[in-house]
C-alpha cells in the first residue's frame, strides 16, 4: 500500500479569509467523497520552537531545534556536540538600512561566502548553503542577547541591531561588512545598479544536539518533498530521506508534474506545498483559486489515476493558523464519513479531535 501525505498550510480559510475549498474540482470532489475527514489542531496551545514539525509527523512539544541547527542540518553539516549554531543570512547594508539583496545569483553568493572564510578561526566555521542562506558554527556559548531575526533587523536598522550583539559577534559582523563591501561581486552589482550583498548576519542560535530517528526501521520512514530549509533540516536530524531542494528552488510554484511522476516510485511520501500560505498572507483570492486548480490537475488527479494500478492511501491536510482539516482516502477500502472537506467541517464538528502530527504519523503505520 502506497501512502502519501500532502500538507498544505494556508489552504483552509480563517474567519476573515476567502474559501476555495467550497468550490472543489472534479478530482478533489472524487477524493473527498471517498475520504474520512476530521478537524485537528495544527499546533499546541503554548508557543513551541517548531510548530511545523507536525508536518513530518513529529510532536512539536517534543521536537526542539532552533533555526541555526536546522539550517546547518539542511546544508549537510554535522556541528560538534554542544557547539552554538546560527542561521547565517547574506544581506546588504549601507551602515543604516538593511535589505535582502535583489537578483543575487547562487554563483555570486558562493563567491562572497568563499571570501568570508578568512573570518574563520578555530572557534568559528562557515557552512555554505544556497543563495542568501548559510550557517555559522561556533564554539562560543550562546549569546546573552539573541540577534534579531532578518525581519526585525530590517525594521531596526544596522546600527541599532549590531549594537545589541555580544562583543565578539559584533566584531565578526562588522568584519564581514568591511570585507564584503570591497569584493568584486559587489563592485559588479553597483555597476549594474544593484545594491551590495555585504552583510553576513547570524541569527536563530541553538546548541547542536542529537535527535531520535523518525523510526528505528528505515523502511517505515517517508521521503520528504519540500522546498523548506526548516523541514529539510528537521528531516535530516531525524533520518528521513529527502528529495533535493533543487526541485523547488527558483520557481514560483512547485514542479507538481515532476512530483507526481516521482511519487509513483515511492511507497511513503510527504509533500509540503508552501504556495497557498504565501497567497493567503497577501489576501489574494484569485491566486488561491488558481492554486487549487493547479494542485488538483497537476498532483491530485495523477495520484488518483495511479491508484488504479497501485493501491494508495492519500492524506490531504488543509491547514489554517490553529486548526486544520485532515482527510484520508484509501483506494482499496474507502471509508467516507460524510464530513465535508471545507470550512463547514470546522463550524459543524465542534472541537478538534487530535493533532496534525498524530494524523500524519498514523498514515505511515503498518496496517491497523
Helices and strands as residue ranges (DSSP letters): E 2-9, H 26-33, E 35-41, G 51-56, H 67-74, E 84-93, E 98-99, H 106-115, G 116-119, E 124-130, E 133-138, H 150-156, H 158-163, H 167-181, H 184-191, E 199-207, G 218-220, E 223-225, H 229-237, G 245-247, H 256-263, E 268-272, H 275-281, H 285-295, I 296-300, H 301-306, E 312-319, E 323-330, H 343-348, H 356-363
